[in-house]
Amino acid sequence: MLSRTAATVDGMTIIDKDCLAETLAFNEQFAAAAASRPTRGEAPDATVLALLRRNRLGGHTPPVRLSHGQDRVIAGGVKVRAFVPDHVDGIYLHIHGGGWAFGSADGQDEKLWQLAVKARLAVASVEYRLAPEHPFPAGPDDCEAAARWLVENAAAEFGTGRLLIGGESAGAHLSVVTLLRLRDRHGITGAFRAANLLFGPYDLSMTPSQRSFGAKRLLSNTDSVRGSYELFTPGMGAEQRRAPEVSPLFADLTGLPPARIVVGTEDPLLDDSLFLAQRCQAAGTPVQLVVVAGAMHGFTLFPLTITEREQTREREFLATAGR
């Protein structure tokens, strides 16, 4: 799937070049619409945060909850939303994005249900606690608890021990943090057989691409990224945010499962994915790096050709990973 009109630039393979005109045109439309709205600033105020939470993914209308979803409470009172198809060959622990401050486990019901059916997976999405009311380490604590519960109960609950983990944006960050916590706190390695990591932030002290992206009014930019870090890790300076438990790019990455790392070229978090891929490979972890031409942060939220292609690639990866 990575051979679709790909081009190599400075050793980095960029795919979906044939969609570049459509993708960039959408970016321009998005930026023009965003220009008519008030500037968010470095950290969203209470009104903006409430709007983002009401719409769950920051869109214009709230997503639809499907009856297929099962709301459950598991270890330590952590909530998950589960989608269980008729045939289950594995379990995908999904961690949603939203800058650690918004988003929800029921924010992508349709996508997660389609993934469950087509990849033959039970999907469990974590309803972790959100900042600023519950800053670091509350969210990571909840994700760790959900992962441990699956390690201990997957076979009995779902009839399979084939575990996968992943998420988008902050969810990708929390996925890596969770794997590192399982290894370092509980000696658990190999339980999760693959990681699916979409456009995540892995250095909360800010990589060069985060700092240089500027004020472009796309879904994420330099100020909004910085604001998310202020909400998630209030009172921390750059050096404190480089701690491995906060920024996994600085952690020992040995023992992690094979990873699929996805990012667009118009994402302020581009460097995060490139650097994480290099560090994982250096630690001996197999990595599939997917760099989408012209895609902005969070591009999978929007009805684009690249979104359709990415969802197909994601399903194929998760259907076969770790077998």
Backbone torsions as a table, in degrees:
resi	resn	phi	psi	omega
1	MET	NA	-16.8	-177.5
2	LEU	-86.2	7.1	-179.0
3	SER	-93.9	1.6	-178.0
4	ARG	-64.9	107.2	175.2
5	THR	33.6	63.6	-177.9
6	ALA	-95.8	153.8	175.5
7	ALA	-137.2	144.9	-180.0
8	THR	-105.0	124.5	179.9
9	VAL	-125.4	118.2	179.7
10	ASP	51.5	40.8	176.5
11	GLY	81.9	-0.4	-179.4
12	MET	-106.9	125.3	-179.8
13	THR	-84.9	121.9	-179.9
14	ILE	-110.8	125.6	-176.2
15	ILE	-107.2	174.1	178.9
16	ASP	60.8	34.4	176.6
17	LYS	-62.7	-28.4	-179.7
18	ASP	-68.5	-15.4	178.6
19	CYS	-98.5	5.1	-169.5
20	LEU	-59.8	-42.0	-178.1
21	ALA	-62.1	-45.8	178.4
22	GLU	-62.3	-43.7	-176.5
23	THR	-64.7	-46.7	-179.3
24	LEU	-67.2	-35.6	177.6
25	ALA	-63.4	-40.8	177.7
26	PHE	-64.5	-40.9	178.0
27	ASN	-58.1	-42.5	179.9
28	GLU	-64.2	-41.7	178.2
29	GLN	-64.0	-41.7	179.8
30	PHE	-63.3	-45.7	-178.9
31	ALA	-64.5	-38.5	179.0
32	ALA	-64.8	-42.0	177.9
33	ALA	-66.0	-39.6	-179.5
34	ALA	-66.5	-29.5	-178.1
35	ALA	-65.6	-21.9	-179.8
36	SER	-85.5	-5.8	179.9
37	ARG	-102.8	157.4	179.7
38	PRO	-59.5	145.2	177.1
39	THR	-64.8	132.3	-177.1
40	ARG	-69.8	-35.7	-176.1
41	GLY	83.4	-176.9	-175.3
42	GLU	-69.7	-32.9	177.5
43	ALA	-136.5	131.7	-177.7
44	PRO	-65.6	140.3	175.6
45	ASP	-78.1	179.6	-173.2
46	ALA	-61.7	-35.6	-179.0
47	THR	-66.9	-46.5	-179.7
48	VAL	-65.9	-42.2	-179.7
49	LEU	-63.0	-39.6	178.3
50	ALA	-63.7	-39.5	178.0
51	LEU	-64.6	-45.5	179.6
52	LEU	-60.7	-40.4	-179.9
53	ARG	-70.3	-37.6	179.7
54	ARG	-64.0	-38.4	179.4
55	ASN	-89.8	-2.9	171.7
56	ARG	66.6	-46.1	179.8
57	LEU	-114.6	11.4	177.5
58	GLY	79.8	13.7	177.9
59	GLY	-85.2	-166.6	-176.9
60	HIS	-90.8	-21.3	179.2
61	THR	-135.1	144.7	178.5
62	PRO	-63.9	144.2	176.3
63	PRO	-71.1	165.3	-176.9
64	VAL	-93.5	132.9	173.9
65	ARG	-81.5	132.9	179.1
66	LEU	-96.9	148.0	178.5
67	SER	-68.3	-16.6	179.1
68	HIS	-67.5	-23.5	-177.2
69	GLY	-74.9	138.5	178.4
70	GLN	-116.0	118.0	178.1
71	ASP	-85.9	122.3	-176.5
72	ARG	-128.6	155.6	173.0
73	VAL	-116.4	124.1	-176.4
74	ILE	-117.5	-149.2	-171.1
75	ALA	-51.0	130.9	174.9
76	GLY	67.4	16.9	179.4
77	GLY	82.9	7.9	178.8
78	VAL	-71.4	136.1	179.8
79	LYS	-95.8	142.4	172.4
80	VAL	-134.6	153.7	173.5
81	ARG	-113.2	118.3	-171.5
82	ALA	-109.8	142.5	174.0
83	PHE	-124.0	117.2	-174.3
84	VAL	-123.4	107.5	178.6
85	PRO	-77.0	178.0	-179.7
86	ASP	-65.2	-35.4	-179.1
87	HIS	-116.5	124.9	-176.3
88	VAL	-123.1	117.0	177.0
89	ASP	-110.0	0.6	-179.2
90	GLY	-178.9	175.0	-178.7
91	ILE	-129.7	129.1	179.5
92	TYR	-109.6	112.6	174.0
93	LEU	-83.1	108.4	-176.1
94	HIS	-100.5	136.6	179.0
95	ILE	-124.9	116.4	-172.5
96	HIS	-74.2	160.7	176.0
97	GLY	-91.9	-170.6	-179.5
98	GLY	127.1	27.3	175.8
99	GLY	62.2	24.9	-178.6
100	TRP	64.1	1.4	-173.4
101	ALA	-121.6	-16.0	174.8
102	PHE	-146.8	-172.3	-169.9
103	GLY	89.2	165.2	-177.9
104	SER	-160.1	163.9	-179.9
105	ALA	-66.7	-23.4	178.9
106	ASP	-101.2	19.1	-178.0
107	GLY	-82.7	-11.2	-178.4
108	GLN	-136.9	43.4	-174.7
109	ASP	-55.1	-48.2	-176.0
110	GLU	-62.4	-46.2	179.7
111	LYS	-62.2	-45.7	-176.5
112	LEU	-68.5	-35.0	177.7
113	TRP	-67.5	-42.6	177.5
114	GLN	-63.2	-39.6	176.7
115	LEU	-62.4	-43.9	-179.5
116	ALA	-59.5	-46.6	-176.7
117	VAL	-70.0	-47.9	-171.9
118	LYS	-77.5	-29.0	178.7
119	ALA	-99.8	1.2	179.2
120	ARG	56.5	51.5	-178.1
121	LEU	-123.8	142.8	161.0
122	ALA	-80.6	126.8	-178.4
123	VAL	-110.6	126.8	177.1
124	ALA	-120.8	113.4	-179.2
125	SER	-100.6	130.6	-172.1
126	VAL	-85.2	129.4	173.6
127	GLU	-93.3	73.0	-176.4
128	TYR	-77.8	157.5	180.0
129	ARG	-68.2	144.3	-173.2
130	LEU	-106.4	147.4	169.1
131	ALA	-79.2	161.7	1.6
132	PRO	-82.8	-9.6	-179.9
133	GLU	-63.1	-34.6	-178.7
134	HIS	-129.9	80.2	-177.2
135	PRO	-73.8	179.1	175.2
136	PHE	-48.2	132.3	12.0
137	PRO	-104.7	24.2	-172.8
138	ALA	-60.7	-50.5	-179.7
139	GLY	-58.8	-51.0	175.9
140	PRO	-58.2	-36.6	178.3
141	ASP	-59.8	-43.9	-178.8
142	ASP	-66.0	-41.1	179.8
143	CYS	-66.9	-39.5	176.4
144	GLU	-61.8	-43.1	180.0
145	ALA	-63.2	-41.0	179.1
146	ALA	-65.5	-41.1	-180.0
147	ALA	-65.4	-43.0	178.4
148	ARG	-63.4	-39.0	178.9
149	TRP	-61.3	-41.8	178.9
150	LEU	-66.3	-42.1	178.5
151	VAL	-56.2	-40.7	-175.6
152	GLU	-84.4	-24.4	-169.3
153	ASN	-126.2	0.1	-173.3
154	ALA	-58.5	-47.2	-176.2
155	ALA	-62.4	-43.1	-178.9
156	ALA	-70.9	-36.7	-175.2
157	GLU	-81.6	-37.9	-170.7
158	PHE	-124.6	-3.9	176.7
159	GLY	78.4	16.6	178.2
160	THR	-153.7	150.1	176.6
161	GLY	-109.0	10.5	-180.0
162	ARG	-82.5	103.7	-174.4
163	LEU	-107.3	138.9	175.9
164	LEU	-130.7	157.2	-178.8
165	ILE	-141.5	151.9	175.9
166	GLY	171.9	174.8	179.6
167	GLY	179.1	-177.0	-176.2
168	GLU	-113.6	138.0	173.5
169	SER	56.0	-118.0	178.0
170	ALA	-57.3	-29.8	177.1
171	GLY	-66.8	-32.6	175.1
172	ALA	-68.5	-42.8	175.8
173	HIS	-57.7	-48.3	-178.3
174	LEU	-66.0	-29.1	177.0
175	SER	-64.8	-45.2	179.3
176	VAL	-67.7	-43.0	177.6
177	VAL	-58.2	-40.7	-179.8
178	THR	-64.5	-44.4	178.4
179	LEU	-61.4	-40.3	179.3
180	LEU	-68.1	-37.9	177.1
181	ARG	-65.6	-42.3	177.6
182	LEU	-57.9	-43.2	-179.2
183	ARG	-68.6	-49.4	-170.6
184	ASP	-80.8	-32.2	-177.0
185	ARG	-94.9	-26.6	-172.0
186	HIS	-128.6	-0.4	179.5
187	GLY	66.4	24.9	-177.2
188	ILE	-98.7	112.0	172.6
189	THR	-130.7	148.2	177.1
190	GLY	86.3	-10.7	179.8
191	ALA	-66.1	-44.0	174.2
192	PHE	-92.3	124.0	-169.0
193	ARG	-91.6	-11.8	178.1
194	ALA	-162.1	155.4	177.7
195	ALA	-125.9	134.6	-179.2
196	ASN	-115.1	105.0	-166.0
197	LEU	-119.9	108.0	-177.3
198	LEU	-103.4	122.1	173.8
199	PHE	35.2	58.0	-177.3
200	GLY	-92.0	157.5	169.5
201	PRO	-93.6	122.8	-176.6
202	TYR	-117.9	-5.8	175.5
203	ASP	-132.0	100.3	-175.8
204	LEU	-81.8	1.5	169.1
205	SER	-89.0	-2.5	171.2
206	MET	87.9	114.6	175.4
207	THR	-74.0	166.9	178.8
208	PRO	-55.1	-41.0	-178.9
209	SER	-66.7	-32.8	175.8
210	GLN	-64.8	-43.4	-176.2
211	ARG	-71.5	-34.4	-173.6
212	SER	-92.0	-7.7	-174.9
213	PHE	-63.2	-37.8	175.9
214	GLY	84.5	-153.7	-169.7
215	ALA	-101.9	17.2	177.8
216	LYS	-53.2	132.7	-172.3
217	ARG	-86.8	59.4	172.0
218	LEU	-96.3	-172.5	-174.5
219	LEU	-59.9	-30.5	179.0
220	SER	-141.4	143.8	175.8
221	ASN	-146.0	-172.1	-174.6
222	THR	-58.8	-46.5	-177.7
223	ASP	-66.8	-42.0	-177.4
224	SER	-68.8	-35.7	176.5
225	VAL	-63.6	-46.9	179.6
226	ARG	-61.3	-40.2	179.0
227	GLY	-63.3	-37.6	177.3
228	SER	-62.9	-40.2	179.5
229	TYR	-65.8	-36.2	178.8
230	GLU	-64.2	-37.4	179.2
231	LEU	-71.6	-41.4	-175.0
232	PHE	-76.7	-38.5	-177.1
233	THR	-127.4	63.5	-175.8
234	PRO	-62.4	139.4	177.3
235	GLY	82.8	-7.2	179.0
236	MET	-85.2	139.7	170.9
237	GLY	-90.0	177.9	-176.7
238	ALA	-59.1	-41.8	-178.0
239	GLU	-65.6	-40.6	177.7
240	GLN	-64.3	-35.6	-179.9
241	ARG	-72.9	-11.8	175.4
242	ARG	-82.6	-4.0	177.3
243	ALA	-58.1	136.2	-176.0
244	PRO	-56.0	-31.4	-179.9
245	GLU	-73.2	-15.5	177.2
246	VAL	-100.0	-47.8	-178.2
247	SER	-115.9	98.7	-174.6
248	PRO	-64.5	-14.0	176.1
249	LEU	-61.2	-23.9	-178.7
250	PHE	-95.8	3.5	-177.8
251	ALA	-87.7	163.5	166.5
252	ASP	-70.9	118.6	-173.3
253	LEU	-102.0	14.2	178.4
254	THR	-68.8	147.5	175.2
255	GLY	84.1	3.7	177.9
256	LEU	-79.1	154.9	-179.3
257	PRO	-76.1	165.4	174.2
258	PRO	-50.9	139.3	-173.0
259	ALA	-125.4	144.4	169.9
260	ARG	-111.3	118.7	-173.1
261	ILE	-118.5	122.3	-173.1
262	VAL	-121.0	137.6	176.7
263	VAL	-159.8	155.8	175.5
264	GLY	-100.9	159.7	-178.0
265	THR	-74.5	-16.8	178.5
266	GLU	-106.7	39.4	-179.2
267	ASP	-114.9	130.2	176.7
268	PRO	-61.2	-17.8	-179.9
269	LEU	-94.3	17.8	-179.2
270	LEU	-55.6	-49.5	-178.5
271	ASP	-60.2	-36.0	-178.3
272	ASP	-56.5	-46.6	-179.6
273	SER	-69.7	-41.1	179.6
274	LEU	-63.6	-44.8	-178.5
275	PHE	-67.8	-42.4	180.0
276	LEU	-62.8	-41.6	179.0
277	ALA	-59.7	-43.4	179.8
278	GLN	-65.5	-42.0	-178.6
279	ARG	-69.2	-38.3	177.0
280	CYS	-63.4	-45.5	179.3
281	GLN	-61.3	-40.4	178.5
282	ALA	-65.0	-27.6	179.2
283	ALA	-86.9	0.9	177.3
284	GLY	93.1	10.8	-180.0
285	THR	-91.9	125.2	175.2
286	PRO	-63.6	134.9	-176.4
287	VAL	-131.5	135.3	168.4
288	GLN	-108.9	109.6	-178.3
289	LEU	-98.6	124.1	-179.1
290	VAL	-117.1	113.3	179.8
291	VAL	-115.3	116.4	-172.1
292	VAL	-98.1	124.8	-176.1
293	ALA	-61.2	124.2	173.2
294	GLY	76.3	-2.5	-173.7
295	ALA	-76.2	137.0	176.4
296	MET	-90.3	173.6	177.0
297	HIS	-59.8	136.2	177.6
298	GLY	72.9	22.8	-173.7
299	PHE	-60.7	-24.1	-177.9
300	THR	-71.1	-5.7	176.7
301	LEU	-78.6	-11.8	-168.2
302	PHE	-117.3	151.8	-175.8
303	PRO	-78.1	79.4	-177.3
304	LEU	-122.0	159.0	175.2
305	THR	-59.8	-41.3	-179.9
306	ILE	-64.8	-29.7	176.2
307	THR	-67.0	-45.9	178.1
308	GLU	-59.1	-44.4	180.0
309	ARG	-65.4	-42.3	-178.8
310	GLU	-64.4	-41.5	179.9
311	GLN	-64.8	-35.2	175.6
312	THR	-65.8	-46.1	179.0
313	ARG	-61.8	-41.2	179.8
314	GLU	-62.0	-47.3	179.7
315	ARG	-60.9	-41.6	-179.9
316	GLU	-64.4	-40.1	178.8
317	PHE	-63.8	-50.2	-175.8
318	LEU	-70.3	-27.7	178.8
319	ALA	-69.7	-27.4	-173.9
320	THR	-113.6	-17.3	-174.3
321	ALA	-64.8	138.7	173.1
322	GLY	75.0	15.3	178.5
323	ARG	-82.3	NA	NA
